[in-house]
Amino acid sequence: MAAVLATLALLTVIVGAIAQPLGGGTGAGLAASAALLFYLMLEGWRCRLQGRVILVLAMAAAAATLIWHPDPTAILGKAAIAAASIIGLFAALGFLREAAETSDLVQQCGELMVRQPPGRRYLVLTLGSHLISLVLNFGVLPLLGTMVMKGNTLEAAGGEQRIVDIRTRRMLSAMLRGFAMMTAWSPLSVSFAVTIVVVPGLDWPHLLPIQALLAGLLLGLGWYLDRRAFPPTGQPLPGIGQTTDWRPAWRMTALVAAVVCTSVALAELLGVKLVVGAMVAVPPSAVIWLMWQKRQPHRVFKELGRSLLRSMPNFRDEVAMLGGAMFAGTVAAAFLSPDTIGALVDGLGLPPLLLIVLLAWSIMALAQVGVSQIASVTLLGGALVHVAHPLVLASAMMGAWALSACSTVVGAAVLTVARIGGVGVKVVGRDWNGLYVVSGGVVLALWVVLLDRLVTTFG
C-alpha cells in the first residue's frame, strides 16, 4: 500500500509541476508541493545518510524562516514550489528510464561501445555514455560499467593485472566524463532546470547550442588527456575485430534527438520553459518507446504500472537530495537579498568576469566538501545575476556543475563508478579525474572570457 501511495504522490508532483505554468497557477504548484511532502513522509525515513542530512537541513531552513523572516509564508511557498518543479522533472524522466532499461537498443549500443579497439575505445565510450545518459541518466553508469568489467578480464589482458587496472581506469573514466558532460547542456537535466530558474530572462534557445559546444570541448579535453597519458598500445578486448554495425548507435541518436526536439517544440507551442516542455514530452515518448518494444500495446500500461510501483518508491534518496537542496537553497537566497550581496560584491572591487570565474570555481570547490550544486548555484548564482550577461553566468554555472560531477567524492556518479570498479571514491574523484577537472576549470575560465566577448560584440 505504501508503494502505491508513494507512486501516486510522485505522479501528482509531475501533474502539478506541469499544470502550474499552464494555467494552474500557485494552487497547482502548492498541490505538487503537498504531494512531495507526503512522499517524503512515506519514504524519507528510509533514505541513506546523505539524503537524511539534506532533509534535516531543509527542515532547519524552514524553521529559521518561520522564526526570523518577516514573510515566511511566501518564502516557504516559493521554495516548496521550486523543489516540486525539480522533482517533477526528475520523476518524469523516470518514465524514460523505464523504457531504456528494457530496450534491446540500449543493450546493443552498450556492447558496441565496449567492443571497440583501444585506439578509439575511450572516445566511443565517452560519446556513447553521453548519448545514452540523455535518456537513461545515472542508469548509464551501471549499464556500461557492468559490460566493461565483464569484458576486462585477465585473459583479455594477457594475464597482466596492470593492464586490467589501466583499462578499468580509462573506460570507467570515459563513461563518467561522458555522463557528467550531459549536465553541461541537456534540457532534460536537473542542472538545466535549476539554472533557468536561478537566472531570470535566460534565453534558452541560444543557451542550448552554446552549452552543447562547451560540452563537446570538455569531452575533447578528456579524450586528449587520456591519449596523452595512455597511448593505445594494449591488446583488444574479446570480440574486437569483428565487423562493426553502427546502426544501433544511429538509431539511439535519432531517438534522443526526437525526444529533445519534441520537448523544444512543445515548450515553444505552449509558451512555457523548456523544462516544462520536457515534462510534457517525456512520459508519452516513453510509452511510445515501450509500445515499439513490446509490439503488444495492451501490455504496456500494465507492465509500466508495475515497474513504476517498484521504481518510484526507490527514488527516495534522489528526491530527498534534489528536492531538499533546492528547498534549502531557495530559502537561503531569500535571506540574502540580491541588493545586499550585490553591494558586498561591488565592494570587493573585482572585475565582473573574474567574479563569474570565481563563482564557477567556488561551485566546483564546494561540491568537494558535500555542498550540493543545487544549493551553491541557487545561492551564489542568484546573488550574481546582475554581474554578467545571463548567458555567460548560466554557461559558467552549468560547466562548473558538470566538472564537479566528475570529482566530488560525495556525488552519486563518483560513488557508482567507484563501486563498479572496486576502488575508493577518492581514487575515482581525485586520482583518475583530478587533472581533468583542474584542466577543465582552466578551460571553463577561458570559455567564460571568450563567451563574454562574443555576447558583448554581437549582443
Residue pairs with C-beta under 8 A, 6 or more apart in sequence:
2 42
2 43
2 313
3 309
3 310
3 312
3 313
4 309
5 38
5 42
6 39
6 42
6 43
6 312
6 313
7 308
7 309
7 312
7 313
9 35
9 36
9 38
9 39
9 42
10 35
10 39
10 87
10 91
10 94
10 312
10 315
10 319
11 91
11 308
11 312
12 31
12 32
12 35
13 32
13 35
13 36
13 39
13 84
13 87
13 88
13 91
14 32
14 88
14 91
14 92
14 279
14 283
15 32
16 24
16 28
16 29
16 31
16 32
16 33
16 35
16 84
16 88
17 29
17 32
17 84
17 85
17 87
17 88
17 89
17 276
17 279
18 88
18 276
18 279
18 280
19 28
19 32
20 26
20 28
20 29
20 32
20 81
20 85
21 272
21 273
21 276
22 270
22 272
22 276
24 31
26 77
26 81
29 77
29 80
29 81
29 84
29 85
30 77
30 80
30 81
32 81
32 84
32 85
32 88
33 77
33 80
33 81
33 83
33 84
35 84
36 80
36 83
36 84
36 87
36 319
36 323
37 80
39 319
40 55
40 316
40 319
40 320
40 323
42 313
43 313
43 316
43 319
44 51
44 52
44 55
44 316
44 320
45 52
46 316
47 55
47 316
47 317
47 320
48 317
50 317
50 321
50 370
50 410
51 316
51 317
51 320
51 321
51 324
52 320
54 320
54 321
54 324
54 325
54 328
54 372
55 320
55 324
57 324
57 328
58 323
58 324
58 325
58 327
58 328
58 331
61 79
61 327
61 328
61 331
61 332
62 76
62 79
62 327
62 331
64 331
64 335
65 72
65 75
65 76
65 331
65 334
65 335
66 72
66 76
68 335
69 75
69 334
69 335
75 330
75 331
75 334
76 331
78 330
78 334
79 326
79 327
79 328
79 330
79 331
79 334
80 327
82 197
82 326
82 327
82 330
83 322
83 323
83 324
83 326
83 327
83 330
84 323
85 193
85 197
85 275
86 190
86 193
86 194
86 322
86 323
86 326
86 374
87 319
87 322
87 323
88 279
89 188
89 190
89 193
89 275
89 278
89 279
90 190
90 315
90 318
90 319
90 322
91 312
91 315
91 319
92 278
92 279
92 282
92 283
93 137
93 188
93 278
93 282
94 308
94 311
94 312
94 315
95 282
95 283
95 285
95 286
95 287
95 304
95 308
96 135
96 136
96 188
96 259
96 282
96 285
96 286
96 289
97 135
97 136
97 137
97 139
97 311
98 286
98 290
98 304
98 307
98 308
98 311
99 135
99 286
99 287
99 289
99 290
99 293
100 106
100 132
100 135
100 136
100 139
100 289
101 136
101 139
101 143
102 290
102 293
103 289
103 293
104 293
105 248
105 251
105 252
105 255
106 132
106 135
106 136
106 143
106 252
107 143
108 248
109 128
109 131
109 132
109 248
109 249
109 252
110 128
110 132
110 143
110 144
110 147
111 147
112 124
112 128
112 244
112 245
112 246
112 248
112 249
113 121
113 124
113 125
113 128
113 129
113 144
113 147
114 121
114 125
114 144
114 147
114 148
114 151
114 171
114 237
115 151
115 237
115 239
115 240
115 242
116 124
116 125
116 240
116 244
117 232
117 236
117 240
118 232
118 233
118 234
118 235
118 236
119 232
121 170
121 171
121 174
121 232
121 237
122 170
122 171
122 174
122 222
122 223
122 226
122 227
123 174
123 223
125 144
125 148
125 171
125 174
125 175
125 178
126 174
126 175
126 177
126 178
126 219
126 222
126 223
127 178
127 219
128 144
128 178
128 249
129 140
129 141
129 144
129 174
129 175
129 176
129 177
129 178
129 179
130 178
130 179
130 181
130 182
130 215
130 219
131 178
131 249
131 252
131 253
131 256
132 140
132 143
132 144
132 252
133 140
133 178
133 179
133 182
134 182
134 186
134 188
134 256
134 259
134 260
135 255
135 256
135 259
136 143
138 179
138 412
138 413
138 416
140 175
140 178
140 179
141 175
141 176
141 179
141 413
141 416
141 417
141 420
142 416
142 420
144 175
145 172
145 175
145 416
145 417
145 420
145 421
146 420
148 168
148 171
148 172
148 175
148 420
149 168
149 420
149 421
151 237
151 238
151 239
152 164
152 167
152 168
152 171
152 237
153 164
153 238
154 160
154 161
154 164
155 238
156 235
156 236
156 237
156 238
157 163
157 164
157 167
157 234
157 235
158 235
163 234
163 235
166 230
166 234
167 234
167 237
168 421
168 423
169 421
169 432
170 226
170 230
172 417
172 420
172 421
172 428
172 432
173 222
173 226
173 428
173 432
173 433
173 436
174 222
174 226
175 417
176 406
176 413
176 414
176 417
176 428
176 433
177 218
177 219
177 222
177 406
177 433
177 436
178 219
179 405
179 413
180 402
180 403
180 405
180 406
180 413
181 215
181 218
181 219
181 402
182 189
182 215
182 402
183 189
183 190
183 191
183 192
183 398
183 401
183 402
183 405
184 191
184 211
184 214
184 215
184 218
184 398
184 399
184 401
184 402
185 192
185 208
185 211
185 212
185 214
185 215
185 398
186 192
186 260
187 204
187 208
187 260
187 263
187 264
187 274
187 275
187 277
187 278
188 259
188 260
188 263
188 278
188 282
190 322
190 374
191 373
191 377
191 397
191 398
191 401
191 402
192 204
192 274
192 275
192 398
193 275
194 326
194 373
194 374
194 377
194 378
195 202
195 377
195 381
195 394
195 397
195 398
196 202
196 204
196 273
196 274
196 275
196 394
197 378
198 377
198 378
198 381
198 382
198 385
198 397
199 381
199 385
199 390
199 393
199 394
200 385
200 390
201 390
202 390
202 391
202 394
203 390
203 391
204 273
204 274
205 264
206 391
207 391
207 394
207 395
208 264
210 391
210 395
210 451
211 395
211 398
211 399
214 395
214 398
214 399
214 444
214 447
215 402
217 443
217 447
218 399
218 402
218 403
218 440
218 443
218 444
221 436
221 439
221 440
221 443
222 436
225 435
225 436
225 439
255 289
258 285
259 281
259 282
259 285
262 281
262 285
263 274
263 277
263 278
263 280
263 281
263 282
264 274
264 277
265 277
266 277
266 280
266 281
267 273
267 274
267 276
267 277
267 278
268 277
270 276
270 277
270 280
287 300
287 301
287 304
290 300
290 303
290 304
291 297
291 300
294 300
294 303
318 412
321 372
322 374
325 372
325 374
325 375
326 374
326 378
328 375
329 372
329 374
329 375
329 376
329 377
329 378
329 379
330 378
332 375
332 378
332 379
333 378
333 379
333 382
333 383
336 379
336 383
338 382
338 383
338 385
338 386
341 383
341 384
342 383
342 386
342 387
345 355
345 383
345 384
345 387
348 355
350 358
352 387
352 388
353 388
353 448
353 449
353 452
355 384
355 387
355 388
356 384
356 387
356 388
356 392
356 393
356 396
356 448
356 452
357 396
357 444
357 445
357 448
357 449
359 380
359 381
359 384
359 393
359 396
359 397
359 400
360 396
360 397
360 399
360 400
360 441
360 444
360 445
360 448
361 400
361 441
361 445
362 376
362 380
363 373
363 376
363 377
363 380
363 397
363 400
363 401
363 404
364 400
364 403
364 404
364 407
364 437
364 441
366 376
367 373
367 376
367 404
367 405
367 407
367 408
367 410
367 411
368 404
368 407
368 408
368 409
368 429
370 408
370 410
373 400
373 401
373 404
373 405
377 397
377 401
381 393
381 397
384 393
385 393
387 393
388 452
389 452
389 455
389 456
391 451
391 455
392 448
392 451
392 452
392 455
395 447
395 448
395 451
396 444
396 448
399 440
399 444
399 447
400 441
400 444
403 437
403 440
403 441
403 444
404 411
404 437
405 411
405 413
405 414
406 413
406 414
406 429
406 433
406 436
406 437
406 440
407 414
407 429
407 430
407 433
407 434
407 437
408 414
408 429
409 415
409 425
409 426
409 428
409 429
409 430
410 425
411 429
414 425
414 428
414 429
415 425
417 428
418 424
418 425
418 427
418 428
421 428
